[in-house]
């Protein structure tokens, strides 16, 4: 993930709880700084996707679903870390 604009980061907030967001460059995510929330929002092509429905919950990892997967396969988009 490329660097995100610092001015942009200064005005972004978690859509779920309105807390500040922290950049996780390794995971290409913006993570809510409030521990009670902790949602991680994906950053795709340097664009933060700040939709709660797209966020990864704490303790889960995002699993890429192939674009040719059927709609039934999309139920497996997120997996718990302890399932590894």
The 8 nearest C-alpha neighbors of each residue, nearest first, counted from 0:
[[1, 27, 24, 2, 45, 44, 25, 42],
 [0, 2, 45, 3, 24, 44, 27, 4],
 [1, 3, 4, 0, 45, 24, 5, 22],
 [4, 2, 5, 1, 45, 8, 7, 0],
 [3, 5, 7, 6, 8, 2, 9, 45],
 [4, 6, 8, 7, 9, 3, 2, 10],
 [7, 5, 9, 8, 4, 10, 3, 11],
 [8, 6, 4, 9, 5, 10, 11, 3],
 [9, 7, 5, 11, 6, 10, 4, 3],
 [8, 10, 6, 7, 11, 5, 19, 12],
 [9, 11, 8, 7, 12, 6, 19, 5],
 [12, 10, 8, 9, 7, 19, 20, 13],
 [13, 11, 19, 17, 18, 20, 14, 10],
 [12, 14, 17, 18, 15, 16, 31, 19],
 [15, 13, 17, 16, 12, 49, 51, 50],
 [14, 16, 13, 17, 51, 36, 38, 18],
 [15, 17, 18, 13, 14, 36, 12, 33],
 [18, 16, 13, 12, 14, 15, 19, 31],
 [19, 17, 13, 12, 16, 33, 32, 31],
 [18, 20, 12, 32, 31, 13, 17, 21],
 [19, 21, 31, 30, 32, 29, 12, 13],
 [22, 20, 30, 29, 32, 31, 23, 19],
 [21, 23, 29, 24, 28, 30, 20, 27],
 [22, 24, 28, 25, 26, 27, 29, 21],
 [25, 23, 27, 26, 22, 0, 28, 1],
 [26, 24, 23, 27, 0, 28, 22, 1],
 [25, 27, 28, 24, 23, 41, 0, 29],
 [28, 26, 24, 42, 25, 0, 23, 41],
 [29, 27, 41, 23, 40, 42, 26, 39],
 [28, 30, 22, 40, 21, 39, 20, 23],
 [29, 31, 39, 21, 20, 38, 28, 37],
 [30, 32, 20, 37, 38, 33, 13, 19],
 [31, 33, 20, 19, 21, 34, 30, 37],
 [32, 34, 36, 31, 35, 37, 18, 19],
 [35, 33, 37, 36, 32, 31, 38, 57],
 [36, 34, 33, 37, 32, 38, 31, 16],
 [35, 37, 34, 33, 38, 31, 16, 15],
 [38, 36, 31, 34, 57, 33, 35, 30],
 [37, 39, 56, 31, 36, 55, 30, 54],
 [40, 38, 30, 55, 54, 29, 28, 31],
 [39, 41, 54, 29, 28, 49, 48, 30],
 [42, 40, 28, 48, 27, 47, 43, 29],
 [41, 43, 47, 28, 46, 27, 45, 48],
 [44, 42, 46, 45, 41, 47, 48, 27],
 [43, 45, 46, 42, 0, 1, 47, 27],
 [46, 44, 43, 42, 1, 47, 0, 3],
 [45, 47, 43, 42, 44, 48, 41, 3],
 [48, 46, 42, 49, 41, 43, 45, 40],
 [47, 49, 41, 50, 42, 40, 46, 53],
 [50, 48, 47, 40, 51, 14, 13, 53],
 [49, 51, 53, 52, 48, 54, 14, 40],
 [50, 52, 54, 53, 15, 49, 14, 40],
 [51, 53, 50, 54, 55, 49, 40, 48],
 [54, 52, 50, 51, 40, 55, 48, 41],
 [55, 53, 40, 51, 39, 52, 38, 56],
 [54, 56, 39, 38, 59, 40, 57, 61],
 [55, 57, 38, 59, 58, 54, 39, 37],
 [58, 56, 59, 37, 38, 55, 39, 36],
 [57, 59, 80, 79, 56, 60, 81, 55],
 [60, 58, 79, 80, 57, 78, 56, 55],
 [59, 61, 78, 77, 80, 79, 62, 55],
 [62, 60, 77, 76, 63, 55, 59, 78],
 [61, 63, 76, 77, 64, 60, 78, 75],
 [62, 64, 65, 61, 76, 77, 66, 75],
 [63, 65, 76, 66, 62, 68, 73, 72],
 [66, 64, 68, 67, 63, 69, 72, 73],
 [65, 67, 68, 64, 69, 63, 73, 70],
 [66, 68, 65, 69, 64, 70, 72, 73],
 [69, 67, 65, 66, 72, 70, 64, 73],
 [68, 70, 71, 72, 67, 73, 66, 65],
 [69, 71, 72, 73, 68, 74, 67, 66],
 [72, 70, 69, 73, 74, 68, 75, 76],
 [73, 71, 74, 69, 70, 75, 68, 64],
 [74, 72, 75, 71, 70, 76, 64, 69],
 [73, 75, 72, 76, 71, 77, 70, 64],
 [76, 74, 73, 77, 72, 78, 62, 64],
 [75, 77, 62, 73, 74, 64, 61, 63],
 [78, 76, 61, 75, 62, 60, 59, 79],
 [79, 77, 59, 60, 80, 61, 76, 75],
 [78, 80, 59, 81, 82, 58, 60, 77],
 [81, 79, 59, 82, 58, 83, 60, 78],
 [80, 82, 83, 79, 58, 59, 78, 60],
 [83, 81, 80, 79, 78, 59, 60, 58],
 [82, 81, 80, 79, 78, 60, 59, 62]]
